[in-house]
Each structure stands twice: as C-alpha cells, then as structure tokens.
Amino acid sequence: MKRREFITLLGGAAAAWPLAARAQQQPMPVIGYLGTTSMAVNAPFLAAFREGLKDSGYAEGQNVAIEFRWAENRNDRLPALAADLVSRQVAVIFAGGPPAAQAAKAETTTIPVVFTSGDDPIQIGLVPSLNRPGANVTGVNILFSEIQAKRLELLRDLIPTAKTVGFVFDPETPREDIEPTGRRLGLQLYARSAATEEDLDSAFAAFADRRVDAVLVGTAPRFTAWRMRILGLAAHTSLPAIYEQRQYVADGGLMSYGASIADAYRQAGIYVARILKGDKPGDLPIVQPTKFEFVINLVTARALGLEVPSTLLARADEVIE
C-alpha cells in the first residue's frame, strides 16, 4: 500500500472511530414496569405490552430495556417500588392497575407514567380530563367497574328465576353502584368484601348459607391472581358466577364479560413507545376500550345443571365446549 493511501485510510478510520464509540456508548432507554401482582399472573398481558412496543419499533433487549417491579398482591409495597424506579431515572413508567398508577404518580411529576385502569381515572385522581390528561400521566381505561351492571344483567338472562345474587368485591377498589340495576331486575344483592384469600372463603361460605342463586365477582387485580381459589370456591358451592376476564372462563369459570385486557396492555405498549419517541404524555388522550369479550363455558354450565339460552349463546364472542 502506498504511503498516501495508508494515511488516507488511517485518517478515515480515526474519524469514524469517535462516531462508532459514541453510538456504542449511547444508553438504551429503560422502561420501569410496576405491577400489582406477579410475573406469572401478568404473563399474557406482558406479552401484549411487548407486542405494542414491537409494533411501534421497540424490542426488549435490542433497543429498549425493561426493569420489572412486582408487588405480589401487596399494594402497600407499591410506593417503595415506584420510588425505586424513580431513583433509577427510568425513561417512562408503565403502571398496571389503579394502585400502581397512583403510587407512580405520587412519586414523580417529571417521569412520564402510562397506566391501565379498570376504574374511572378521573374519579380516582389520576387525570383531570380524558381528552387532555395534562402533566406526566396518561393511559388506558379498561372500564371494569363501569360494566358491573352489564354482568348482573347477563346473570339474570342466564337464570331468569334468580332472586338473590352474591357480590364479592375488593374493598380497596372503587366500585359502581349496582343496587339500582339490581332493583330494576328484581334482584336482591348480598355483598361481601374480600381483602384476603381467607376473606374469599368466608364470602362464599356466606353465599352458600344465604342460598344465593348466583355470584357476581367484582373487579380487582388480586382477584385475578387468586382466580383459581375463586373458581374452586364457586365449584365447591355449586354457584353460577360471572367474572371480569376471559382468563376465569378459560380456567373453568362459567361466564365473563369485559374489555379485553390484552388489547389494553397492547395499547399501553404503543403509548410507551410514542413517549420514548418524544410525545408528551399530557397530550395523549386516555384510550377508551373498543374490544369487549363475552365468553361462556358450556362444560361448566352443564356441570352446574344449567341450560344456557340460545339467545345468550348467540350473543357470546366465544363459547368454550
């Protein structure tokens, strides 16, 4: 190689080296993932969240990292977990569920927070407006609590002779007043709260003693984590029950009706990606659900001695046989 060519090559390499070094040193953005339950319980929703990121150009381990913090159904742990993510200066925090969202919002006014919530985000103080959330918080409203009345109607359609319905709810989760719907349908509601798994045992024992005709299981992230216990109690007491999520029915529950949680988490992943690309959370309107799922498990219906009306089967999005 001639001396001039060597010098030119060396100079080009020297000029390129700082650019390559800077590219290698550029840190990968980190998403803080704050969950109320556990990795195992959240697995299908986490997959949907990653799908939303991927659809928007982000793949975990390639151009984005995720730091996970799980409360393991202990909401009292959420403030410390949120504070830890803030101390690590993550680029954005995803908060799955109202308690996680409230903990994240309380810890930071600068780091963007994207949430999923089954409760009205205005009512629980997450945002002042659905169209213009403002500040550093936005997310997806799953409308769980707002459609409890619809679940009660579906129970009445399944069991027209029903007179009393047991209602088990999480005392830490805001809930819709469904008493007016019950009165309109001619149903008496027998409500019991459950903050622990042992409370669930007591609630179903009380339902059995009261001889309720069916059970409405309320909305709560920890109920989802405890769903196998709930399903076991419903089977043991031979009580027809309706739930918030398809997961219950896939695992042996009778019926479910609600917004698709997987779709909500996918939408949240898209919002997180938009924020990573420069969008301001306060300018992103709260996403309202557009996909609702009504699922019936005919195997469970037969085990309970129930004949599901053909009109109800026709309305179902999925029938498990």
HUNOR-V536381 format. One record per pair of residues at least 24 apart in sequence whose C-alpha atoms are under 10 Angstrom apart, sorted by sequence separation. I is the first residue (numbers start at 0). J is the second residue. D is the distance in whole Angstrom. If there is no record, write none. Layout:
i->I j->J d->D
i->I j->J d->D
//
This chain:
i->65 j->89 d->9
i->74 j->98 d->7
i->77 j->101 d->9
i->78 j->102 d->5
i->79 j->103 d->10
i->81 j->105 d->9
i->82 j->106 d->6
i->85 j->109 d->10
i->101 j->125 d->7
i->110 j->134 d->10
i->111 j->135 d->5
i->112 j->136 d->5
i->113 j->137 d->5
i->114 j->138 d->4
i->115 j->139 d->5
i->116 j->140 d->5
i->117 j->141 d->5
i->118 j->142 d->6
i->119 j->143 d->9
i->161 j->185 d->9
i->162 j->186 d->5
i->163 j->187 d->5
i->164 j->188 d->5
i->165 j->189 d->5
i->166 j->190 d->5
i->167 j->191 d->5
i->168 j->192 d->5
i->169 j->193 d->5
i->170 j->194 d->6
i->187 j->211 d->9
i->190 j->214 d->10
i->193 j->217 d->10
i->213 j->237 d->9
i->214 j->238 d->7
i->215 j->239 d->9
i->216 j->240 d->7
i->217 j->241 d->9
i->218 j->242 d->8
i->219 j->243 d->9
i->223 j->247 d->8
i->226 j->250 d->9
i->227 j->251 d->9
i->263 j->287 d->9
i->292 j->316 d->6
i->293 j->317 d->7
i->294 j->318 d->6
i->295 j->319 d->6
i->296 j->320 d->6
i->64 j->89 d->10
i->74 j->99 d->8
i->77 j->102 d->6
i->78 j->103 d->7
i->81 j->106 d->7
i->82 j->107 d->8
i->85 j->110 d->8
i->98 j->123 d->10
i->100 j->125 d->7
i->109 j->134 d->8
i->110 j->135 d->7
i->111 j->136 d->6
i->112 j->137 d->6
i->113 j->138 d->5
i->114 j->139 d->6
i->115 j->140 d->6
i->116 j->141 d->6
i->117 j->142 d->5
i->118 j->143 d->6
i->119 j->144 d->8
i->159 j->184 d->10
i->160 j->185 d->10
i->161 j->186 d->7
i->162 j->187 d->6
i->163 j->188 d->6
i->164 j->189 d->6
i->165 j->190 d->6
i->166 j->191 d->6
i->167 j->192 d->6
i->168 j->193 d->6
i->169 j->194 d->6
i->189 j->214 d->9
i->190 j->215 d->9
i->192 j->217 d->9
i->194 j->219 d->10
i->196 j->221 d->9
i->212 j->237 d->10
i->213 j->238 d->6
i->214 j->239 d->6
i->215 j->240 d->6
i->216 j->241 d->6
i->217 j->242 d->7
i->218 j->243 d->6
i->227 j->252 d->9
i->263 j->288 d->7
i->291 j->316 d->9
i->292 j->317 d->8
i->293 j->318 d->9
i->294 j->319 d->8
i->295 j->320 d->9
i->65 j->91 d->10
i->66 j->92 d->9
i->67 j->93 d->10
i->68 j->94 d->10
i->76 j->102 d->9
i->77 j->103 d->8
i->78 j->104 d->10
i->80 j->106 d->10
i->81 j->107 d->9
i->84 j->110 d->10
i->97 j->123 d->8
i->108 j->134 d->7
i->109 j->135 d->6
i->110 j->136 d->9
i->111 j->137 d->8
i->112 j->138 d->8
i->113 j->139 d->8
i->114 j->140 d->8
i->115 j->141 d->7
i->116 j->142 d->7
i->117 j->143 d->4
i->118 j->144 d->6
i->119 j->145 d->8
i->151 j->177 d->8
i->155 j->181 d->10
i->160 j->186 d->10
i->161 j->187 d->9
i->162 j->188 d->9
i->163 j->189 d->7
i->164 j->190 d->8
i->165 j->191 d->8
i->166 j->192 d->8
i->167 j->193 d->7
i->168 j->194 d->8
i->169 j->195 d->9
i->186 j->212 d->10
i->188 j->214 d->9
i->189 j->215 d->10
i->195 j->221 d->9
i->196 j->222 d->9
i->199 j->225 d->9
i->203 j->229 d->9
i->207 j->233 d->10
i->210 j->236 d->10
i->212 j->238 d->7
i->213 j->239 d->5
i->214 j->240 d->5
i->215 j->241 d->5
i->216 j->242 d->5
i->217 j->243 d->7
i->218 j->244 d->9
i->226 j->252 d->9
i->262 j->288 d->8
i->263 j->289 d->9
i->65 j->92 d->10
i->75 j->102 d->10
i->78 j->105 d->8
i->79 j->106 d->9
i->97 j->124 d->10
i->108 j->135 d->6
i->109 j->136 d->9
i->115 j->142 d->10
i->116 j->143 d->8
i->117 j->144 d->6
i->118 j->145 d->8
i->147 j->174 d->8
i->148 j->175 d->8
i->188 j->215 d->9
i->194 j->221 d->9
i->195 j->222 d->9
i->206 j->233 d->10
i->211 j->238 d->8
i->212 j->239 d->7
i->213 j->240 d->6
i->214 j->241 d->7
i->215 j->242 d->7
i->216 j->243 d->7
i->262 j->289 d->9
i->263 j->290 d->9
i->41 j->69 d->10
i->65 j->93 d->10
i->74 j->102 d->9
i->78 j->106 d->7
i->97 j->125 d->8
i->107 j->135 d->8
i->108 j->136 d->9
i->116 j->144 d->10
i->117 j->145 d->8
i->144 j->172 d->9
i->146 j->174 d->10
i->147 j->175 d->7
i->148 j->176 d->8
i->149 j->177 d->9
i->152 j->180 d->8
i->156 j->184 d->10
i->194 j->222 d->9
i->200 j->228 d->9
i->204 j->232 d->9
i->207 j->235 d->10
i->208 j->236 d->10
i->210 j->238 d->9
i->211 j->239 d->10
i->212 j->240 d->9
i->213 j->241 d->8
i->214 j->242 d->9
i->215 j->243 d->9
i->260 j->288 d->9
i->262 j->290 d->8
i->30 j->59 d->10
i->38 j->67 d->9
i->70 j->99 d->9
i->107 j->136 d->10
i->117 j->146 d->10
i->144 j->173 d->7
i->145 j->174 d->8
i->146 j->175 d->8
i->147 j->176 d->9
i->148 j->177 d->6
i->151 j->180 d->8
i->152 j->181 d->8
i->155 j->184 d->7
i->169 j->198 d->10
i->193 j->222 d->9
i->196 j->225 d->7
i->199 j->228 d->8
i->200 j->229 d->8
i->203 j->232 d->7
i->204 j->233 d->10
i->207 j->236 d->6
i->258 j->287 d->10
i->259 j->288 d->8
i->261 j->290 d->10
i->262 j->291 d->10
i->29 j->59 d->9
i->37 j->67 d->10
i->38 j->68 d->9
i->69 j->99 d->10
i->144 j->174 d->5
i->145 j->175 d->6
i->147 j->177 d->7
i->148 j->178 d->9
i->151 j->181 d->7
i->155 j->185 d->9
i->169 j->199 d->10
i->195 j->225 d->9
i->196 j->226 d->10
i->199 j->229 d->7
i->202 j->232 d->10
i->203 j->233 d->7
i->206 j->236 d->9
i->207 j->237 d->9
i->258 j->288 d->6
i->259 j->289 d->9
i->260 j->290 d->9
i->37 j->68 d->9
i->38 j->69 d->7
i->40 j->71 d->10
i->104 j->135 d->8
i->143 j->174 d->9
i->144 j->175 d->6
i->145 j->176 d->9
i->146 j->177 d->9
i->148 j->179 d->9
i->149 j->180 d->9
i->152 j->183 d->10
i->155 j->186 d->8
i->167 j->198 d->10
i->168 j->199 d->9
i->197 j->228 d->10
i->204 j->235 d->10
i->207 j->238 d->8
i->257 j->288 d->10
i->258 j->289 d->8
i->259 j->290 d->6
i->260 j->291 d->9
i->27 j->59 d->10
i->36 j->68 d->10
i->37 j->69 d->5
i->38 j->70 d->10
i->104 j->136 d->7
i->143 j->175 d->9
i->144 j->176 d->9
i->145 j->177 d->9
i->148 j->180 d->6
i->152 j->184 d->7
i->167 j->199 d->8
i->196 j->228 d->8
i->200 j->232 d->7
i->203 j->235 d->9
i->204 j->236 d->8
i->206 j->238 d->9
i->258 j->290 d->6
i->259 j->291 d->6
i->260 j->292 d->10
i->27 j->60 d->9
i->29 j->62 d->9
i->30 j->63 d->7
i->31 j->64 d->9
i->32 j->65 d->7
i->33 j->66 d->9
i->34 j->67 d->8
i->35 j->68 d->9
i->36 j->69 d->6
i->37 j->70 d->7
i->38 j->71 d->9
i->103 j->136 d->9
i->144 j->177 d->10
i->147 j->180 d->10
i->148 j->181 d->8
i->151 j->184 d->9
i->196 j->229 d->9
i->199 j->232 d->8
i->203 j->236 d->7
i->257 j->290 d->9
i->258 j->291 d->4
i->259 j->292 d->6
i->27 j->61 d->8
i->28 j->62 d->7
i->29 j->63 d->6
i->30 j->64 d->6
i->31 j->65 d->6
i->32 j->66 d->6
i->33 j->67 d->6
i->34 j->68 d->6
i->35 j->69 d->6
i->36 j->70 d->6
i->37 j->71 d->5
i->152 j->186 d->10
i->168 j->202 d->10
i->257 j->291 d->5
i->258 j->292 d->6
i->259 j->293 d->10
i->27 j->62 d->6
i->28 j->63 d->5
i->29 j->64 d->5
i->30 j->65 d->5
i->31 j->66 d->5
i->32 j->67 d->5
i->33 j->68 d->5
i->34 j->69 d->5
i->35 j->70 d->5
i->36 j->71 d->4
i->37 j->72 d->8
i->151 j->186 d->9
i->167 j->202 d->7
i->203 j->238 d->9
i->256 j->291 d->7
i->257 j->292 d->6
i->258 j->293 d->9
i->26 j->62 d->9
i->27 j->63 d->5
i->28 j->64 d->6
i->29 j->65 d->5
i->30 j->66 d->6
i->31 j->67 d->6
i->32 j->68 d->6
i->33 j->69 d->6
i->34 j->70 d->6
i->35 j->71 d->6
i->36 j->72 d->5
i->100 j->136 d->9
i->166 j->202 d->9
i->167 j->203 d->8
i->256 j->292 d->6
i->257 j->293 d->7
i->26 j->63 d->9
i->27 j->64 d->7
i->28 j->65 d->9
i->29 j->66 d->7
i->30 j->67 d->8
i->31 j->68 d->8
i->32 j->69 d->8
i->33 j->70 d->8
i->34 j->71 d->8
i->35 j->72 d->6
i->36 j->73 d->8
i->100 j->137 d->10
i->151 j->188 d->10
i->165 j->202 d->9
i->166 j->203 d->10
i->255 j->292 d->8
i->256 j->293 d->4
i->257 j->294 d->9
i->26 j->64 d->10
i->34 j->72 d->9
i->35 j->73 d->7
i->36 j->74 d->9
i->100 j->138 d->9
i->165 j->203 d->8
i->255 j->293 d->6
i->256 j->294 d->7
i->35 j->74 d->7
i->167 j->206 d->9
i->216 j->255 d->10
i->254 j->293 d->7
i->255 j->294 d->5
i->256 j->295 d->9
i->34 j->74 d->10
i->35 j->75 d->10
i->165 j->205 d->9
i->166 j->206 d->9
i->215 j->255 d->10
i->254 j->294 d->6
i->255 j->295 d->7
i->35 j->76 d->9
i->165 j->206 d->6
i->253 j->294 d->8
i->254 j->295 d->5
i->255 j->296 d->9
i->35 j->77 d->7
i->164 j->206 d->8
i->165 j->207 d->9
i->175 j->217 d->10
i->252 j->294 d->10
i->253 j->295 d->6
i->254 j->296 d->6
i->34 j->77 d->8
i->93 j->136 d->10
i->95 j->138 d->10
i->96 j->139 d->10
i->97 j->140 d->10
i->163 j->206 d->10
i->174 j->217 d->8
i->252 j->295 d->8
i->253 j->296 d->5
i->254 j->297 d->9
i->33 j->77 d->8
i->91 j->135 d->10
i->92 j->136 d->10
i->93 j->137 d->10
i->94 j->138 d->9
i->95 j->139 d->10
i->96 j->140 d->10
i->165 j->209 d->9
i->174 j->218 d->8
i->251 j->295 d->10
i->252 j->296 d->7
i->253 j->297 d->7
i->48 j->93 d->10
i->93 j->138 d->9
i->96 j->141 d->10
i->164 j->209 d->10
i->165 j->210 d->9
i->166 j->211 d->10
i->172 j->217 d->9
i->173 j->218 d->9
i->174 j->219 d->10
i->248 j->293 d->10
i->249 j->294 d->9
i->251 j->296 d->7
i->252 j->297 d->10
i->253 j->298 d->8
i->254 j->299 d->9
i->34 j->80 d->9
i->163 j->209 d->9
i->164 j->210 d->9
i->165 j->211 d->6
i->172 j->218 d->7
i->173 j->219 d->9
i->248 j->294 d->7
i->249 j->295 d->9
i->250 j->296 d->9
i->251 j->297 d->10
i->252 j->298 d->9
i->253 j->299 d->6
i->254 j->300 d->9
i->33 j->80 d->7
i->34 j->81 d->10
i->163 j->210 d->8
i->164 j->211 d->5
i->165 j->212 d->8
i->166 j->213 d->9
i->167 j->214 d->8
i->168 j->215 d->9
i->169 j->216 d->9
i->172 j->219 d->7
i->244 j->291 d->10
i->245 j->292 d->7
i->247 j->294 d->10
i->248 j->295 d->7
i->249 j->296 d->8
i->251 j->298 d->8
i->252 j->299 d->7
i->253 j->300 d->6
i->32 j->80 d->10
i->33 j->81 d->7
i->163 j->211 d->5
i->164 j->212 d->6
i->165 j->213 d->6
i->166 j->214 d->6
i->167 j->215 d->7
i->168 j->216 d->7
i->169 j->217 d->7
i->171 j->219 d->9
i->172 j->220 d->9
i->244 j->292 d->8
i->245 j->293 d->8
i->246 j->294 d->10
i->248 j->296 d->6
i->251 j->299 d->6
i->252 j->300 d->9
i->253 j->301 d->10
i->31 j->80 d->10
i->32 j->81 d->9
i->123 j->172 d->10
i->162 j->211 d->8
i->163 j->212 d->6
i->164 j->213 d->5
i->165 j->214 d->5
i->166 j->215 d->5
i->167 j->216 d->5
i->168 j->217 d->5
i->169 j->218 d->7
i->170 j->219 d->9
i->243 j->292 d->9
i->244 j->293 d->9
i->245 j->294 d->6
i->247 j->296 d->10
i->248 j->297 d->10
i->251 j->300 d->10
i->253 j->302 d->10
i->31 j->81 d->9
i->45 j->95 d->10
i->123 j->173 d->8
i->161 j->211 d->8
i->162 j->212 d->7
i->163 j->213 d->7
i->164 j->214 d->5
i->165 j->215 d->6
i->166 j->216 d->6
i->167 j->217 d->6
i->168 j->218 d->7
i->169 j->219 d->6
i->243 j->293 d->9
i->244 j->294 d->9
i->245 j->295 d->9
i->253 j->303 d->9
i->33 j->84 d->8
i->44 j->95 d->10
i->122 j->173 d->9
i->161 j->212 d->5
i->162 j->213 d->9
i->163 j->214 d->9
i->164 j->215 d->7
i->165 j->216 d->8
i->166 j->217 d->7
i->167 j->218 d->9
i->168 j->219 d->8
i->169 j->220 d->9
i->245 j->296 d->10
i->248 j->299 d->9
i->31 j->83 d->10
i->32 j->84 d->8
i->160 j->212 d->9
i->161 j->213 d->7
i->169 j->221 d->9
i->242 j->294 d->10
i->31 j->84 d->6
i->169 j->222 d->8
i->241 j->294 d->10
i->30 j->84 d->9
i->31 j->85 d->8
i->41 j->95 d->9
i->118 j->172 d->8
i->119 j->173 d->9
i->158 j->212 d->8
i->168 j->222 d->9
i->241 j->295 d->9
i->29 j->84 d->10
i->117 j->172 d->9
i->118 j->173 d->7
i->119 j->174 d->10
i->158 j->213 d->8
i->167 j->222 d->10
i->31 j->87 d->9
i->117 j->173 d->9
i->118 j->174 d->8
i->119 j->175 d->10
i->157 j->213 d->10
i->31 j->88 d->9
i->32 j->89 d->10
i->117 j->174 d->10
i->118 j->175 d->9
i->155 j->212 d->10
i->29 j->87 d->9
i->30 j->88 d->10
i->31 j->89 d->6
i->154 j->212 d->10
i->155 j->213 d->9
i->29 j->88 d->8
i->30 j->89 d->6
i->31 j->90 d->8
i->32 j->91 d->9
i->33 j->92 d->7
i->34 j->93 d->8
i->35 j->94 d->8
i->36 j->95 d->9
i->154 j->213 d->7
i->256 j->315 d->9
i->29 j->89 d->5
i->30 j->90 d->6
i->31 j->91 d->6
i->32 j->92 d->6
i->33 j->93 d->6
i->34 j->94 d->6
i->35 j->95 d->7
i->36 j->96 d->9
i->154 j->214 d->8
i->239 j->299 d->9
i->255 j->315 d->10
i->256 j->316 d->10
i->28 j->89 d->7
i->29 j->90 d->6
i->30 j->91 d->5
i->31 j->92 d->4
i->32 j->93 d->5
i->33 j->94 d->5
i->34 j->95 d->5
i->35 j->96 d->7
i->154 j->215 d->8
i->239 j->300 d->8
i->254 j->315 d->10
i->28 j->90 d->6
i->29 j->91 d->7
i->30 j->92 d->6
i->31 j->93 d->6
i->32 j->94 d->6
i->33 j->95 d->6
i->34 j->96 d->7
i->35 j->97 d->9
i->151 j->213 d->10
i->27 j->90 d->10
i->28 j->91 d->9
i->29 j->92 d->9
i->30 j->93 d->7
i->31 j->94 d->8
i->32 j->95 d->8
i->33 j->96 d->9
i->35 j->98 d->7
i->36 j->99 d->10
i->151 j->214 d->9
i->34 j->98 d->9
i->35 j->99 d->6
i->151 j->215 d->7
i->239 j->303 d->7
i->254 j->318 d->9
i->33 j->98 d->10
i->34 j->99 d->6
i->35 j->100 d->10
i->150 j->215 d->7
i->151 j->216 d->10
i->234 j->299 d->9
i->237 j->302 d->9
i->238 j->303 d->8
i->239 j->304 d->10
i->254 j->319 d->10
i->33 j->99 d->6
i->34 j->100 d->9
i->150 j->216 d->9
i->237 j->303 d->6
i->239 j->305 d->9
i->253 j->319 d->10
i->32 j->99 d->10
i->33 j->100 d->8
i->148 j->215 d->10
i->150 j->217 d->10
i->237 j->304 d->9
i->147 j->215 d->8
i->234 j->302 d->9
i->251 j->319 d->9
i->33 j->102 d->9
i->147 j->216 d->9
i->234 j->303 d->8
i->33 j->103 d->8
i->147 j->217 d->7
i->248 j->318 d->10
i->249 j->319 d->8
i->147 j->218 d->8
i->248 j->319 d->8
i->146 j->218 d->10
i->245 j->317 d->9
i->98 j->171 d->9
i->144 j->217 d->8
i->165 j->238 d->10
i->98 j->172 d->9
i->143 j->217 d->9
i->144 j->218 d->6
i->164 j->238 d->10
i->166 j->240 d->10
i->97 j->172 d->8
i->143 j->218 d->6
i->144 j->219 d->9
i->164 j->239 d->10
i->165 j->240 d->9
i->97 j->173 d->10
i->142 j->218 d->10
i->143 j->219 d->9
i->164 j->240 d->9
i->31 j->112 d->9
i->32 j->113 d->10
i->33 j->114 d->9
i->158 j->239 d->9
i->157 j->239 d->9
i->154 j->239 d->8
i->154 j->240 d->8
i->154 j->241 d->7
i->153 j->241 d->8
i->151 j->240 d->10
i->150 j->240 d->10
i->151 j->241 d->8
i->150 j->241 d->7
i->150 j->242 d->8
i->150 j->243 d->8
i->147 j->241 d->10
i->147 j->242 d->9
i->147 j->243 d->8
i->74 j->171 d->9
i->146 j->243 d->9
i->157 j->254 d->10
i->144 j->243 d->9
i->118 j->218 d->9
i->143 j->243 d->7
i->154 j->254 d->9
i->117 j->218 d->8
i->118 j->219 d->10
i->143 j->244 d->9
i->153 j->254 d->9
i->117 j->219 d->8
i->153 j->255 d->9
i->117 j->220 d->9
i->153 j->256 d->9
i->116 j->220 d->10
i->150 j->254 d->9
i->150 j->255 d->8
i->150 j->256 d->6
i->149 j->256 d->8
i->150 j->257 d->8
i->149 j->257 d->9
i->147 j->256 d->9
i->146 j->256 d->8
i->147 j->257 d->9
i->146 j->257 d->7
i->145 j->257 d->10
i->146 j->258 d->9
i->143 j->256 d->9
i->144 j->257 d->9
i->143 j->257 d->6
i->142 j->257 d->8
i->143 j->258 d->7
i->141 j->257 d->8
i->142 j->258 d->7
i->141 j->258 d->6
i->143 j->260 d->10
i->140 j->258 d->9
i->141 j->259 d->8
i->141 j->260 d->7
i->140 j->260 d->10
i->139 j->260 d->10
i->141 j->262 d->9
i->97 j->219 d->10
i->98 j->220 d->9
i->141 j->263 d->7
i->72 j->195 d->10
i->96 j->219 d->9
i->97 j->220 d->9
i->139 j->262 d->10
i->140 j->263 d->8
i->141 j->264 d->10
i->96 j->220 d->7
i->139 j->263 d->6
i->95 j->220 d->9
i->138 j->263 d->9
i->139 j->264 d->8
i->138 j->264 d->10
i->139 j->265 d->10
i->139 j->266 d->7
i->140 j->267 d->10
i->138 j->266 d->8
i->139 j->267 d->6
i->138 j->267 d->6
i->137 j->267 d->9
i->138 j->268 d->10
i->139 j->270 d->9
i->138 j->270 d->7
i->137 j->270 d->8
i->138 j->271 d->9
i->137 j->271 d->10
i->117 j->257 d->10
i->153 j->293 d->10
i->117 j->258 d->9
i->137 j->279 d->9
i->138 j->280 d->8
i->117 j->260 d->9
i->136 j->279 d->9
i->137 j->280 d->6
i->138 j->281 d->10
i->150 j->293 d->10
i->116 j->260 d->10
i->135 j->279 d->8
i->136 j->280 d->6
i->137 j->281 d->6
i->115 j->260 d->9
i->134 j->279 d->9
i->135 j->280 d->5
i->136 j->281 d->6
i->137 j->282 d->8
i->138 j->283 d->8
i->139 j->284 d->9
i->140 j->285 d->7
i->141 j->286 d->9
i->142 j->287 d->8
i->133 j->279 d->9
i->134 j->280 d->7
i->135 j->281 d->6
i->136 j->282 d->9
i->137 j->283 d->6
i->138 j->284 d->8
i->139 j->285 d->6
i->140 j->286 d->6
i->141 j->287 d->7
i->142 j->288 d->7
i->74 j->221 d->9
i->116 j->263 d->9
i->133 j->280 d->7
i->134 j->281 d->5
i->135 j->282 d->9
i->136 j->283 d->9
i->137 j->284 d->7
i->138 j->285 d->5
i->139 j->286 d->5
i->140 j->287 d->5
i->141 j->288 d->6
i->158 j->305 d->8
i->72 j->220 d->8
i->73 j->221 d->9
i->115 j->263 d->7
i->132 j->280 d->8
i->133 j->281 d->4
i->134 j->282 d->9
i->136 j->284 d->10
i->137 j->285 d->6
i->138 j->286 d->6
i->139 j->287 d->6
i->140 j->288 d->7
i->141 j->289 d->9
i->157 j->305 d->8
i->158 j->306 d->9
i->72 j->221 d->6
i->114 j->263 d->10
i->115 j->264 d->7
i->131 j->280 d->9
i->132 j->281 d->5
i->133 j->282 d->6
i->136 j->285 d->9
i->137 j->286 d->9
i->138 j->287 d->9
i->139 j->288 d->8
i->141 j->290 d->10
i->157 j->306 d->8
i->158 j->307 d->9
i->71 j->221 d->9
i->72 j->222 d->9
i->114 j->264 d->9
i->131 j->281 d->6
i->132 j->282 d->7
i->133 j->283 d->8
i->141 j->291 d->10
i->157 j->307 d->6
i->158 j->308 d->9
i->115 j->266 d->9
i->130 j->281 d->9
i->131 j->282 d->6
i->132 j->283 d->7
i->133 j->284 d->9
i->156 j->307 d->9
i->157 j->308 d->7
i->72 j->224 d->8
i->115 j->267 d->7
i->129 j->281 d->10
i->130 j->282 d->8
i->131 j->283 d->7
i->132 j->284 d->6
i->156 j->308 d->8
i->71 j->224 d->9
i->72 j->225 d->9
i->114 j->267 d->7
i->128 j->281 d->10
i->130 j->283 d->8
i->131 j->284 d->6
i->132 j->285 d->7
i->157 j->310 d->10
i->113 j->267 d->7
i->114 j->268 d->10
i->129 j->283 d->9
i->130 j->284 d->4
i->131 j->285 d->8
i->156 j->310 d->9
i->157 j->311 d->7
i->113 j->268 d->9
i->126 j->281 d->9
i->129 j->284 d->6
i->130 j->285 d->6
i->156 j->311 d->7
i->157 j->312 d->10
i->114 j->270 d->10
i->128 j->284 d->8
i->129 j->285 d->5
i->130 j->286 d->9
i->113 j->270 d->7
i->114 j->271 d->10
i->128 j->285 d->8
i->129 j->286 d->8
i->112 j->270 d->10
i->113 j->271 d->7
i->129 j->287 d->9
i->153 j->311 d->8
i->112 j->271 d->8
i->126 j->285 d->9
i->111 j->271 d->9
i->113 j->274 d->9
i->112 j->274 d->10
i->111 j->274 d->8
i->111 j->275 d->9
i->120 j->285 d->9
i->113 j->280 d->8
i->111 j->279 d->8
i->112 j->280 d->7
i->95 j->264 d->8
i->111 j->280 d->6
i->112 j->281 d->10
i->110 j->280 d->10
i->111 j->281 d->9
i->113 j->283 d->10
i->115 j->285 d->10
i->93 j->264 d->10
i->114 j->285 d->9
i->115 j->286 d->9
i->95 j->267 d->9
i->113 j->285 d->10
i->94 j->267 d->9
i->93 j->267 d->8
i->93 j->268 d->8
i->93 j->270 d->10
i->93 j->271 d->7
i->41 j->220 d->10
i->92 j->271 d->8
i->40 j->220 d->10
i->91 j->271 d->7
i->40 j->221 d->10
i->90 j->271 d->9
i->91 j->272 d->9
i->41 j->223 d->9
i->40 j->223 d->8
i->41 j->224 d->9
i->91 j->274 d->8
i->36 j->220 d->7
i->37 j->221 d->10
i->40 j->224 d->6
i->90 j->274 d->9
i->91 j->275 d->8
i->35 j->220 d->7
i->36 j->221 d->7
i->39 j->224 d->9
i->40 j->225 d->9
i->90 j->275 d->7
i->34 j->220 d->10
i->35 j->221 d->8
i->36 j->222 d->10
i->40 j->226 d->10
i->36 j->223 d->9
i->37 j->224 d->8
i->36 j->224 d->7
i->35 j->224 d->10
i->36 j->225 d->10
i->91 j->280 d->10
i->43 j->246 d->10
i->63 j->272 d->10
i->50 j->261 d->10
i->51 j->262 d->9
i->54 j->265 d->9
i->57 j->268 d->9
i->50 j->262 d->10
i->51 j->263 d->10
i->53 j->265 d->10
i->57 j->269 d->9
i->63 j->275 d->10
i->47 j->260 d->9
i->48 j->261 d->8
i->51 j->264 d->8
i->52 j->265 d->8
i->55 j->268 d->8
i->56 j->269 d->9
i->47 j->261 d->5
i->48 j->262 d->9
i->50 j->264 d->9
i->51 j->265 d->4
i->52 j->266 d->9
i->54 j->268 d->9
i->55 j->269 d->6
i->57 j->271 d->10
i->46 j->261 d->8
i->47 j->262 d->7
i->48 j->263 d->8
i->49 j->264 d->9
i->50 j->265 d->6
i->51 j->266 d->6
i->52 j->267 d->9
i->53 j->268 d->8
i->54 j->269 d->7
i->55 j->270 d->9
i->57 j->272 d->7
i->44 j->260 d->7
i->45 j->261 d->8
i->47 j->263 d->8
i->48 j->264 d->5
i->49 j->265 d->7
i->50 j->266 d->9
i->51 j->267 d->7
i->52 j->268 d->5
i->53 j->269 d->8
i->55 j->271 d->9
i->56 j->272 d->8
i->43 j->260 d->9
i->44 j->261 d->5
i->47 j->264 d->6
i->48 j->265 d->4
i->51 j->268 d->4
i->52 j->269 d->5
i->55 j->272 d->6
i->56 j->273 d->10
i->43 j->261 d->7
i->44 j->262 d->8
i->46 j->264 d->9
i->47 j->265 d->5
i->48 j->266 d->7
i->49 j->267 d->10
i->50 j->268 d->7
i->51 j->269 d->5
i->52 j->270 d->8
i->54 j->272 d->9
i->55 j->273 d->8
i->57 j->275 d->9
i->44 j->263 d->9
i->45 j->264 d->7
i->46 j->265 d->8
i->47 j->266 d->9
i->48 j->267 d->7
i->49 j->268 d->6
i->50 j->269 d->8
i->51 j->270 d->8
i->52 j->271 d->7
i->53 j->272 d->9
i->44 j->264 d->6
i->45 j->265 d->9
i->47 j->267 d->9
i->48 j->268 d->5
i->49 j->269 d->9
i->51 j->271 d->9
i->52 j->272 d->6
i->56 j->276 d->10
i->43 j->264 d->9
i->44 j->265 d->8
i->47 j->268 d->8
i->48 j->269 d->8
i->51 j->272 d->8
i->52 j->273 d->9
i->55 j->276 d->10
i->46 j->268 d->10
i->48 j->270 d->10
i->45 j->268 d->9
i->48 j->271 d->9
i->30 j->271 d->8
i->30 j->272 d->10
i->30 j->275 d->9
i->29 j->275 d->9
i->28 j->275 d->8
//
